[in-house]
């Protein structure tokens, strides 16, 4: 009875196939949201937002379930784009409300961080793509090896069943042959006993006749 919880915990551990796709995207969003709050508080988009974004994307792409790799990688640049635009808007909100030349400058300030941070965005996205591609290749290789092993096991099982069937058929044929031989041997024994009995009765009759005539 005490082994059942251990088995259950072991089964739960071994069935982990990766982080759910929604959780991976949520982690990326939370990292960018935290970085955006820090950027608004400091008044500039600096390394905290970039570091949180890079760490979150790399980690989630590494641990997300295989089906969610593509969606996790694709949504990361979109979330980054939205976060940077939102931070730029909040930092330039006062200038945007005044209008005029300062308003146009503020609009440029909203878009400019995207151009400035594009190399970081491209590097992180490329790293995530490479990680996702490597994971997919490894999973495919593992699946191919598993399929090959299962095919070999099925072939061995089929060969074993075929041999068992052949041996069983031969055993039945031998048993049938032995049964036929036993029947023939019993019939011969029966015939021999019948002949012996018939010969004995003939000798008794002849002996009785001799006795009668001798008197």
N, C-alpha and C positions, 0 to 999 in steps of 0.2 A: 504493500500500500504506500510506503514511503517513497518508492521509486517513481510513482506517477507524476508528482509535481516536477521532479527533476527532468523527466522525459518531456513534459509539457514545456518547461522553460527552454530545453534544448531545441525542441521543434520550433518554438517561437523565434529563437535566435537564428536558426538555420534558414528560416523562410524569409528573412529580410532581403528584399530585392532592390532597395534603394529608396531615396526620399521621394515622397509624392510630388508630382509636378506642381500642384498648387502651393505646396509648402516651399518648394525651391523658389518659385516666383515671388512668394510672400517674403522670403528672406532677403531677396535682392531689393524688393521695394522697401523693406524696413531699413536696410543698410543705407539706401539712397535718401530715405526720409530723414534718418539720423544725420547723415552728412549735410543735407540741405538745412536742417535746423542749426547745425554748427556754422555753416556758411552765412546764414542770415544773422546769427548772433555776432560773428566776427566781422561781418560786413564785406566779405570777399569769398570767392570760391577757391579754396586752397586744398592742401594735401589730405585733410581728413575725409572730405567727400570722395576724393579719388581713391584713397587707400581702402575705405569701406566698400566702395563699388568694386574695385579689383578683387579684394579678398572674398566678398560675397559671391561674385560671379564664378571665380575659380573653384571655390568650395562647392557651390551648388551644382556646377557642371560635373564635378567629380563624383558626387554622391547621389545625384538624382537618379531615379529609375530610368532604364534604357529608353522607354517610350517618351520620357519627358526631356531628353537631351536637346532635341531640336527646338522645342518650344521655349525652353529655358535660355538657350543661346540667342534665339531670335528676339525675345522680349527684353533682354538686358539692354541693348542700345536704345530701344524705345523708352524704357524707364529712365535711362540716363538723360536722354534728350528732354523728357518732360521735367525731370528734376532741375536740370540746369536752366531751362526756360523759366521755371517757376521761381528759382532763386534770383535770376537776373531781373525778373519782373518785380519781385518784392524789394530788391535793392534799389531799383530805379523808379519805384512807384511815385515818389514825390516829384521827380523831374517830369514824369509822364503826365502828371495832373496839371502842370503849369502850362503846357502847350508851347508852341513856338519852336525856336531853334533848339532849346534845351530838350524839348520833347523828342525831336528827331535824334538828338544825340543819345538820349536815354533808350530809344528803340534800338539803336546800334549797340548800345551796351548790353541789351538783353540778348542779342544774337551773337555778339562777339565772343563770349565764353565758349560757345559751341565750336567756333573756329579755332580758338586757342587750345581747347582741350581735345580736339579731334584726334591728335596722335595717341593720346592716352586711351581714348575710346577705341580706336582702331587696334591698338596693341592688346588691350584686354579682350576685345571681341575675337581677335585672331587666336589668342591663347585659348579661349574657350572653345573655339572651333576645332583647334588641334586636339585638345583634351577630349572633346566629344567624338572626334573621328577615331582617335586611338581606342577609346572605350568601345565604340561600335565594332571596330576591327577585332579587338580582344574577345568581345562577346560572341561575334560571329565564329571566330576560331574555336572558342570553347563549345559553342553549339554544334559545330561540325565534328569536333572530337567526340562529343557526347553522342551524336547521331551515329557516328562510325562505331563507337563502342556498343551502343544498343543494337545496331545491325549485326555486329559480330556475335553478340550474346544470343540474338534471335536465331542466327545461323547455327550456332552450337546447340541451342535447344532443339531446333528442327532436326539437326543431324542425330542428336541423342534420341529424340522421339522416333525417328526413322529406324535407327538401330534397334530400339526397344520393340518396335512393331515387327521388324524382321525376325528378331530372336523369339518373340512370342509366337509368330506364325510357324517358325521352325519347330518350336516346342510343341505346338498343337499338332503339327504333322507327325512328329515323332510319337506323340501320345496316341494318335490315331493308328499309326503303323503297329505300335505295340499292342493296341487293343485288337486289331485284326489278327495279329499273330497269336494272341491269347485265345481268341475265339477259334481259330483253326486248330491250335493245340488242344483246346478243350474238346472240340469235335472229334479229333483223332483219339483222344483218351476215351471218350464215350463210345466211339466205334470199336476201339480195342476191347473195352470191357464187355460190350455187347457180344462181340465175337467169342470172347473167352467164356461168357455165360452160355452161349449157344453150343459151343464145343463141349462144355462140361455136361450139359443136359443130354447131348447125343451119346456121350460115353456112358452115362448112367442108364439110358434106355437100352443100349446094346448089352451092357452088363446084366441087366434084368432079364433080357431075352435069353442070353446064354444060360442063366441059372434055370430058367423055366424049361428049356429044352434039355438041359442036362438031367433034370429029374425024370 
